[in-house]
Amino acid sequence: MAIQLEKKNRYFNSFCQLPDVILGNQMKDEKILLLLRAHPITQLFWVFNSVALIIVVFVLEFFIAQFINPLQLFYFRLFVFLFCVFLCFN
């Protein structure tokens, strides 16, 4: 019994039947039947955490700038920036 799939593709759809794509490790005799993508709501965790961290850092920086020198403040900002990049792209 063969399953008949109807070609249904929308631009922002996370479930595409018979997509017109070629994947990097696809063999010549293979055909893509379904293309599944994660729902955008799954990305909210790192977005919320990054924005919250940046806000906290700016507030914290206002208070600690009185007690440390500019070079230490630079390294603090660099550390926070690298931490945000790690959080976003992990």
N, C-alpha and C positions, 0 to 999 in steps of 0.2 A: 504494500500500500504506500503510495507516494504522496507526500504532502505538497500541495500546490500553494506557493507563496505569491501574493500579489505585491507588486512593487509599490511600496509606500515610503516615501522619503520627504521629510520636512527639514528645513534648515537647522532648527534648534531642537529637533526631536532626539531623545536619548535612545530610541529603539527604532532602527532603520532596517527594513526588509529589502533584500536584494540591492544593497548600495553599490554605487558606481565608484568603488575605490580599489586600489591595488596596495596591498600591504608589503612591507619590506621583505619579509620572509615567506611570502606566498609563492607556492610552486605554480608552474604554468597550467597544470591540469586542475588546480583547485579553484573553487568558486565560493565567494563570500555570500552566505545566506543572511546572516544577521550581524549588525554592527551595534554593539551596546556601549553606551557611555554612562559615566556616573552622573547622577542628578546634581544640578548646581547647588542644592542645599547642603550637600556634603562638603562643600568648600567653605562654608560659613565659619567653621571652627578656626581655621588659621587666619582668616580675614579679621574676625572679631578679636582674636588674641593679639594680632599684630597692631591693630588700631589701639586697643587698650594699653598695650605695652608702650607705644609711642606717647600716648597721653600721660601715662604714669612717669615716663622718663622726663618729659618736659616739666612736669610739676616737681619731680625730685631734683632735677637739674637747677631749678630756681633756688632751692634751699641749699644744695651742696656747693653751689658756685661760690658761696661766701667763704667756704672753709678750705678749698683746694686751689691749686694754681692752674693757669690756663692749659699747660701741657697735660696735667692729670685729667682735666675736663675733656680735652681732645681724646685721650685714650678711653675715657668713659663713653663718649659718644661713639667712638669707633667700635667698642665692644658691643654696645647696644645695637648699632647698625648691623654688625655681623650676626648677632643673635637673632635679630628680626629676619634677616635673609635666610638664616638656617631654619627658622620657624616656618617661613613662607614656603620654602622649596624642599622641605623634608617630606 
